[in-house]
Amino acid sequence: MRPGVDDGSAIRTSADRGVAALGTMASLAALFSAAACCILPLGLAAIGVGAAGLSSFVPFHWPLTIAAIVAVAAGWIVHLRKRQACARDATCMTPPPAKSTFILLSVATVFVTISACWGFIEAPLMRMLGGA
């Protein structure tokens, strides 16, 4: 590569981070919609915040969870393909994915897993918090 020539790696890196951030935001939205019916109002009430309107998010739990799963899976695919690109070619000019991309994708995966398993988590959590 010639000095002073932009190869577009800065754009690809920001695009990778964008995919990872989108996955994280989608998984947070899915988790929020799962918690909106019961746990979140109890937690918010405990700190003095009203939560009457949160129940309107409950019907969107599964659509948001599915969208989050798709977004996070796409993020992992892009991340892994980019990591493998230079592993196969020693003259690769593509920069390796940023560590922040891996961290964001890992956090998004945890959130989306919690959201998808929420039906199993909610009852013990409600008992622990003193709910019904």
ZAMARGU-4260 file (C-alpha; in steps of 0.2 Angstrom, whole numbers, plus 5000, padded with zeros to 4 digits):
<rodrens>
0) 5000/5000/5000 | 5006/5017/4996 | 5009/5030/5010 | 4995/5043/5011 | 4982/5032/5002
5) 4966/5029/5012 | 4961/5011/5010 | 4944/5013/5019 | 4949/5003/5034 | 4943/5017/5046
10) 4926/5016/5037 | 4926/4997/5039 | 4931/4998/5058 | 4917/5011/5061 | 4905/5000/5052
15) 4910/4985/5062 | 4907/4995/5078 | 4890/5001/5071 | 4885/4982/5069 | 4891/4978/5086
20) 4882/4993/5094 | 4866/4989/5084 | 4866/4972/5091 | 4869/4978/5109 | 4855/4991/5107
25) 4843/4978/5100 | 4847/4966/5114 | 4844/4979/5127 | 4828/4983/5120 | 4823/4965/5120
30) 4828/4963/5138 | 4819/4979/5143 | 4803/4973/5135 | 4805/4956/5144 | 4807/4965/5161
35) 4794/4978/5158 | 4779/4968/5164 | 4784/4963/5182 | 4802/4965/5188 | 4806/4982/5180
40) 4791/4991/5189 | 4795/4983/5205 | 4813/4989/5204 | 4809/5006/5198 | 4795/5008/5212
45) 4809/5003/5225 | 4819/5018/5219 | 4804/5029/5218 | 4801/5030/5199 | 4783/5027/5193
50) 4781/5013/5180 | 4763/5013/5175 | 4767/5014/5156 | 4780/5000/5155 | 4767/4987/5152
55) 4765/4993/5134 | 4782/4986/5130 | 4777/4968/5134 | 4769/4963/5118 | 4785/4968/5109
60) 4796/4956/5119 | 4797/4942/5106 | 4798/4953/5090 | 4812/4963/5099 | 4821/4947/5105
65) 4821/4939/5088 | 4827/4955/5080 | 4841/4956/5093 | 4846/4938/5090 | 4847/4942/5071
70) 4857/4958/5074 | 4869/4950/5086 | 4872/4934/5075 | 4875/4946/5060 | 4888/4955/5071
75) 4897/4939/5076 | 4897/4933/5058 | 4905/4950/5052 | 4917/4950/5067 | 4923/4932/5064
80) 4924/4934/5045 | 4935/4949/5048 | 4946/4940/5060 | 4948/4925/5048 | 4952/4936/5033
85) 4970/4940/5038 | 4973/4923/5046 | 4972/4915/5029 | 4982/4928/5020 | 4999/4935/5027
90) 4998/4950/5015 | 4981/4955/5021 | 4979/4974/5022 | 4962/4973/5032 | 4965/4978/5050
95) 4960/4966/5063 | 4943/4969/5072 | 4944/4981/5087 | 4943/4973/5105 | 4929/4985/5108
100) 4919/4976/5095 | 4922/4959/5103 | 4917/4966/5120 | 4901/4974/5113 | 4896/4958/5105
105) 4899/4948/5121 | 4888/4960/5131 | 4875/4959/5118 | 4875/4940/5118 | 4873/4940/5137
110) 4858/4952/5136 | 4849/4943/5122 | 4852/4927/5131 | 4844/4934/5146 | 4829/4941/5136
115) 4826/4924/5127 | 4827/4915/5144 | 4816/4928/5153 | 4801/4916/5156 | 4812/4905/5166
120) 4821/4919/5176 | 4806/4929/5180 | 4797/4918/5193 | 4812/4915/5204 | 4817/4934/5203
125) 4800/4939/5208 | 4800/4927/5223 | 4817/4934/5228 | 4811/4952/5227 | 4795/4948/5237
130) 4783/4948/5223 | 4769/4936/5219
</rodrens>
